[in-house]
Amino acid sequence: MTNKKGLRITLTIVSILGAFLSLPMVMMAPMMFDAPGSENNPITQLMFYSLLAFPALCLMGGILPWIFKRHEISIWLYALSGLAIGLFFASVVLLQIQCGGDFSCS
C-alpha cells in the first residue's frame, strides 16, 4: 500500500504541475485564429479546444483520484492527464499531416 501511495503522490504532483505549466499555452491559444480562414478549419478548432481542456483535465486527473480513493479503480483517473496530452498531440499530428502545419487550410 505504501508503494501505491507514493505513486499517487507522484502522479498528483505531475498532473497539477502539468496544469499550471500549460497556462501560458492556453493564454496564447486564441492566436491560432489570426490567420485568415483559420476559424473555419475544424482541425484548428480541435487543437484550440484541446488546449483549453488541457489544464482542466490535468487538474481533474490530479484531484479526482484522491476524492474517490476508496474505489479500487480510482488510480485510473490519472489517465485524464494522459487524455489531455493525447488530445493535444493528436491534433498537432493531424494538423501537420492534413494541413502541413498551416492553421488556415481548407
C-alpha positions as semicolon CSV with decimal commas, in nm:
position;residue;x (nm);y (nm);z (nm)
1;M;0,000;0,000;0,000
2;T;0,289;0,237;0,069
3;N;0,422;0,197;-0,283
4;K;0,079;0,279;-0,424
5;K;0,056;0,591;-0,208
6;G;0,395;0,710;-0,334
7;L;0,278;0,651;-0,691
8;R;-0,040;0,851;-0,623
9;I;0,156;1,142;-0,477
10;T;0,398;1,145;-0,771
11;L;0,120;1,131;-1,030
12;T;-0,071;1,406;-0,849
13;I;0,232;1,635;-0,846
14;V;0,299;1,570;-1,216
15;S;-0,067;1,630;-1,308
16;I;-0,101;1,955;-1,116
17;L;0,237;2,077;-1,239
18;G;0,127;2,000;-1,595
19;A;-0,190;2,202;-1,542
20;F;-0,001;2,509;-1,421
21;L;0,271;2,484;-1,686
22;S;0,008;2,469;-1,961
23;L;-0,145;2,806;-1,868
24;P;0,086;3,010;-2,099
25;M;-0,021;2,784;-2,388
26;V;-0,385;2,844;-2,302
27;M;-0,329;3,220;-2,296
28;M;-0,177;3,209;-2,645
29;A;-0,432;2,965;-2,790
30;P;-0,658;3,234;-2,945
31;M;-0,362;3,344;-3,158
32;M;-0,419;3,034;-3,372
33;F;-0,715;3,210;-3,528
34;D;-0,514;3,509;-3,653
35;A;-0,458;3,354;-3,997
36;P;-0,740;3,430;-4,243
37;G;-0,970;3,131;-4,280
38;S;-0,837;2,951;-3,975
39;E;-1,164;3,000;-3,785
40;N;-1,334;2,763;-4,034
41;N;-1,074;2,486;-4,000
42;P;-1,207;2,203;-3,779
43;I;-0,855;2,078;-3,701
44;T;-0,755;2,420;-3,568
45;Q;-1,071;2,423;-3,360
46;L;-0,987;2,077;-3,225
47;M;-0,642;2,199;-3,127
48;F;-0,789;2,510;-2,964
49;Y;-1,041;2,316;-2,757
50;S;-0,784;2,053;-2,660
51;L;-0,560;2,334;-2,534
52;L;-0,849;2,483;-2,337
53;A;-0,931;2,143;-2,185
54;F;-0,567;2,063;-2,101
55;P;-0,541;2,234;-1,760
56;A;-0,891;2,126;-1,655
57;L;-0,825;1,762;-1,742
58;C;-0,486;1,771;-1,568
59;L;-0,638;1,920;-1,253
60;M;-0,918;1,663;-1,256
61;G;-0,659;1,392;-1,310
62;G;-0,469;1,513;-1,005
63;I;-0,762;1,572;-0,769
64;L;-1,032;1,315;-0,851
65;P;-0,822;1,007;-0,760
66;W;-0,790;1,142;-0,406
67;I;-1,163;1,211;-0,380
68;F;-1,252;0,859;-0,498
69;K;-0,956;0,694;-0,326
70;R;-1,169;0,423;-0,165
71;H;-1,261;0,276;-0,503
72;E;-1,029;0,014;-0,648
73;I;-1,008;0,169;-0,993
74;S;-0,959;0,528;-0,879
75;I;-0,593;0,508;-0,986
76;W;-0,718;0,508;-1,346
77;L;-0,848;0,864;-1,305
78;Y;-0,488;0,977;-1,350
79;A;-0,542;0,883;-1,715
80;L;-0,733;1,210;-1,756
81;S;-0,396;1,384;-1,769
82;G;-0,287;1,138;-2,035
83;L;-0,607;1,206;-2,226
84;A;-0,525;1,577;-2,227
85;I;-0,177;1,509;-2,362
86;G;-0,312;1,263;-2,618
87;L;-0,576;1,505;-2,747
88;F;-0,323;1,781;-2,791
89;F;-0,064;1,567;-2,967
90;A;-0,329;1,406;-3,188
91;S;-0,446;1,749;-3,302
92;V;-0,086;1,860;-3,368
93;V;-0,016;1,548;-3,575
94;L;-0,345;1,586;-3,761
95;L;-0,266;1,949;-3,838
96;Q;0,079;1,854;-3,967
97;I;-0,049;1,570;-4,186
98;Q;-0,367;1,728;-4,323
99;C;-0,261;2,092;-4,348
100;G;0,118;2,088;-4,350
101;G;0,121;2,279;-4,022
102;D;-0,090;2,565;-4,160
103;F;-0,380;2,677;-3,942
104;S;-0,584;2,806;-4,234
105;C;-0,603;2,509;-4,471
106;S;-0,941;2,409;-4,608
